[in-house]
Amino acid sequence: MLSGIITTLMLLLFVALWVWAWQPRLRSGFEATARLAVDDDTIPASEVRDEETHP
């Protein structure tokens, strides 16, 4: 009985989080976060110090 209640609560929590994550008003924030890894706001390669060749 208790395991059934816990399973149902976990399923409801999962569905609630899924619905929250797919809200249209959150989309722009998620897209901006996804682009962080590929944005070109990093240090230029010419300024990166290679530890093997420059001790």
Contact map, one row per residue, 1 for C-alpha under 8 A:
1111100000000000000000000000000000000000000000000000000
1111110000000000000000000000000000000000000000000000000
1111111000000000000000000000000000000000000000000000000
1111111100000000000000000000000000000000000000000000000
1111111110000000000000000000000000000000000000000000000
0111111111000000000000000000000000000000000000000000000
0011111111100000000000000000000000000000000000000000000
0001111111110000000000000000000000000000000000000000000
0000111111111000000000000000000000000000000000000000000
0000011111111100000000000000000000000000000000000000000
0000001111111110000000000000000000000000000000000000000
0000000111111111000000000000000000000000000000000000000
0000000011111111100000000000000000000000000000000000000
0000000001111111110000000000000000000000000000000000000
0000000000111111111000000000000000000000000000000000000
0000000000011111111100000000000000000000000000000000000
0000000000001111111110000000000000000000000000000000000
0000000000000111111111000000000000000000000000000000000
0000000000000011111111100000000000000000000000000000000
0000000000000001111111100000000000000000000000000000000
0000000000000000111111100100000000000000000000000000000
0000000000000000011111110110000000000000000000000000000
0000000000000000001111111110000000000000000000000000000
0000000000000000000001111110000000000000000000000000000
0000000000000000000000111111000000000000000000000000000
0000000000000000000011111111110000000000000000000000000
0000000000000000000001111111111000000000000000000000000
0000000000000000000000001111111100000000000000000000000
0000000000000000000000000111111110000000000000000000000
0000000000000000000000000111111111000000000000000000000
0000000000000000000000000011111111100000000000000000000
0000000000000000000000000001111111110000000000000000000
0000000000000000000000000000111111110000000000000000000
0000000000000000000000000000011111111000000000000000000
0000000000000000000000000000001111111110000000000000000
0000000000000000000000000000000111111110000000000000000
0000000000000000000000000000000001111110000000000000000
0000000000000000000000000000000000111111000000000000000
0000000000000000000000000000000000111111110000000000000
0000000000000000000000000000000000000111110000000000000
0000000000000000000000000000000000000011111000000000000
0000000000000000000000000000000000000011111100000000000
0000000000000000000000000000000000000000111110110000000
0000000000000000000000000000000000000000011111110000000
0000000000000000000000000000000000000000001111110000000
0000000000000000000000000000000000000000000111110000000
0000000000000000000000000000000000000000001111111000000
0000000000000000000000000000000000000000001111111100000
0000000000000000000000000000000000000000000000111110010
0000000000000000000000000000000000000000000000011111110
0000000000000000000000000000000000000000000000001111111
0000000000000000000000000000000000000000000000000111111
0000000000000000000000000000000000000000000000000111111
0000000000000000000000000000000000000000000000001111111
0000000000000000000000000000000000000000000000000011111
